[in-house]
Amino acid sequence: MQAKFDLSGQVAIVTGAAQGMGESFAVQLAAAGARVVVADINDALGTAVAERIGEGAMFVHHDVTSRAEWDAVIAAAEERWGPVSILVNNAGIAVWGSMETVDEAEARKMLDVDLMGVLIGMQAVIPTMRRAGHGSIVNIASVASMKGTEGLTVYSAAKWAVRGMTKCAALELGADNIRVNAVHPGMIATAMTVDMPDPQGQPIKRKGGPDEVGNTVLFLASDASSYTTGCDFVVDGGMTIGV
Ligand SMILES: NC(=O)c1ccc[n+]([C@@H]2O[C@H](COP(=O)([O-])OP(=O)(O)OC[C@H]3O[C@@H](n4cnc5c(N)ncnc54)[C@H](O)[C@@H]3O)[C@@H](O)[C@H]2O)c1
């Protein structure tokens, strides 16, 4: 019997894949047989990730806020391996601060990366997924898309938007055999949370590992989730039980 998460013959792009969760997603997708574009603005770390994965990966410099760079990364993937069938919209930034005093330029930057980056990524990938004949888009949102978090107003606005866009895109792209789902991590051990203590007010009183989120991404990228679109997948140690 074929492995459930067999991604042989598939081409994937993971944004923000130079470190943290994106790196883990790229490694797991490649291990399942996909060809993976490690896309990021951090050339040094991104190149190292692609080299560690080996032949099934390549690094492409890619800023999610630039439509021209989206077109370039997709063209690079197609030229090397053929049409793209998996996109993990993972790149994101978080700046903490009170709603009253958040700097406007910083807020716009966060919305540009966390919200617009996901929108133009989904737009850019549609033609190549049509050429592939199918596709799975996995948008990495956050538990911040399901509740209020003090100090995260703008980040939260972006992630609620990603959750909403995911459902709208799933409705529009179903006819093209393209599925779109959202993953909502809780507190995961990456550079983003390095200064934070383990969460105590939840059943699993530790940060999650990037691989624990990656397992869900792998499921959504693969045909094992073939009847699933427009859905929210929470991987948070129980943080949002009761929300
Ligand atoms: N760590 C957590 O606890 C947590 C929880 C919920 C959601 N998330 C979300 O998960 C995703 C990954 O988070 P992480 O913790 O791995 O973060 P991280 O800071 O470890 O890595 C983020 C990566 O994104 C890249 N990046 C930043 N701006 C970019 C841009 N404009 N274009 C392309 N790449 C860019 C960075 O270079 C970096 O490699 C983010 O969307 C984040 O909001 C994280």
Ligand as a Chemical Component Dictionary entry (heavy atoms), coordinates in Angstrom:
data_LIG
# 
_chem_comp.id                   LIG 
_chem_comp.type                 NON-POLYMER 
_chem_comp.pdbx_formal_charge   0 
_chem_comp.three_letter_code    LIG 
# 
loop_
_chem_comp_atom.comp_id 
_chem_comp_atom.atom_id 
_chem_comp_atom.alt_atom_id 
_chem_comp_atom.type_symbol 
_chem_comp_atom.charge 
_chem_comp_atom.model_Cartn_x 
_chem_comp_atom.model_Cartn_y 
_chem_comp_atom.model_Cartn_z 
_chem_comp_atom.pdbx_ordinal 
LIG N1  N1  N 0  6.314  30.524 16.943 1  
LIG C1  C1  C 0  5.063  30.580 17.344 2  
LIG O1  O1  O 0  4.764  30.380 18.518 3  
LIG C2  C2  C 0  3.956  30.850 16.351 4  
LIG C3  C3  C 0  2.638  30.685 16.809 5  
LIG C4  C4  C 0  1.589  30.883 15.922 6  
LIG C5  C5  C 0  1.854  31.237 14.611 7  
LIG N2  N2  N 1  3.141  31.409 14.201 8  
LIG C6  C6  C 0  3.337  31.746 12.797 9  
LIG O2  O2  O 0  4.095  30.721 12.189 10 
LIG C7  C7  C 0  4.897  31.248 11.121 11 
LIG C8  C8  C 0  6.350  30.876 11.314 12 
LIG O3  O3  O 0  6.775  31.385 12.567 13 
LIG P1  P1  P 0  8.167  31.002 13.244 14 
LIG O4  O4  O 0  7.901  30.999 14.704 15 
LIG O5  O5  O -1 8.752  29.832 12.587 16 
LIG O6  O6  O 0  8.984  32.327 12.897 17 
LIG P2  P2  P 0  10.560 32.596 12.743 18 
LIG O7  O7  O 0  10.733 34.017 13.131 19 
LIG O8  O8  O 0  11.384 31.537 13.387 20 
LIG O9  O9  O 0  10.765 32.438 11.154 21 
LIG C9  C9  C 0  10.116 33.285 10.262 22 
LIG C10 C10 C 0  10.816 33.233 8.921  23 
LIG O10 O10 O 0  10.127 34.110 8.030  24 
LIG C11 C11 C 0  11.088 34.832 7.288  25 
LIG N3  N3  N 0  10.515 36.096 6.818  26 
LIG C12 C12 C 0  10.231 37.224 7.519  27 
LIG N4  N4  N 0  9.755  38.165 6.706  28 
LIG C13 C13 C 0  9.705  37.638 5.456  29 
LIG C14 C14 C 0  9.301  38.113 4.191  30 
LIG N5  N5  N 0  8.861  39.385 4.035  31 
LIG N6  N6  N 0  9.367  37.291 3.127  32 
LIG C15 C15 C 0  9.839  36.019 3.258  33 
LIG N7  N7  N 0  10.266 35.510 4.428  34 
LIG C16 C16 C 0  10.192 36.317 5.517  35 
LIG C17 C17 C 0  12.243 35.053 8.254  36 
LIG O11 O11 O 0  13.465 35.362 7.557  37 
LIG C18 C18 C 0  12.286 33.706 8.978  38 
LIG O12 O12 O 0  13.117 32.789 8.315  39 
LIG C19 C19 C 0  4.620  32.753 11.126 40 
LIG O13 O13 O 0  3.616  33.069 10.186 41 
LIG C20 C20 C 0  4.108  33.009 12.523 42 
LIG O14 O14 O 0  3.295  34.162 12.600 43 
LIG C21 C21 C 0  4.193  31.235 15.037 44 
# 
loop_
_chem_comp_bond.comp_id 
_chem_comp_bond.atom_id_1 
_chem_comp_bond.atom_id_2 
_chem_comp_bond.value_order 
_chem_comp_bond.pdbx_ordinal 
LIG N1  C1  SING 1  
LIG C1  O1  DOUB 2  
LIG C1  C2  SING 3  
LIG C2  C3  SING 4  
LIG C2  C21 DOUB 5  
LIG C3  C4  DOUB 6  
LIG C4  C5  SING 7  
LIG C5  N2  DOUB 8  
LIG N2  C6  SING 9  
LIG N2  C21 SING 10 
LIG C6  O2  SING 11 
LIG C6  C20 SING 12 
LIG O2  C7  SING 13 
LIG C7  C8  SING 14 
LIG C7  C19 SING 15 
LIG C8  O3  SING 16 
LIG O3  P1  SING 17 
LIG P1  O4  DOUB 18 
LIG P1  O5  SING 19 
LIG P1  O6  SING 20 
LIG O6  P2  SING 21 
LIG P2  O7  DOUB 22 
LIG P2  O8  SING 23 
LIG P2  O9  SING 24 
LIG O9  C9  SING 25 
LIG C9  C10 SING 26 
LIG C10 O10 SING 27 
LIG C10 C18 SING 28 
LIG O10 C11 SING 29 
LIG C11 N3  SING 30 
LIG C11 C17 SING 31 
LIG N3  C12 SING 32 
LIG N3  C16 SING 33 
LIG C12 N4  DOUB 34 
LIG N4  C13 SING 35 
LIG C13 C14 SING 36 
LIG C13 C16 DOUB 37 
LIG C14 N5  SING 38 
LIG C14 N6  DOUB 39 
LIG N6  C15 SING 40 
LIG C15 N7  DOUB 41 
LIG N7  C16 SING 42 
LIG C17 O11 SING 43 
LIG C17 C18 SING 44 
LIG C18 O12 SING 45 
LIG C19 O13 SING 46 
LIG C19 C20 SING 47 
LIG C20 O14 SING 48 
# 
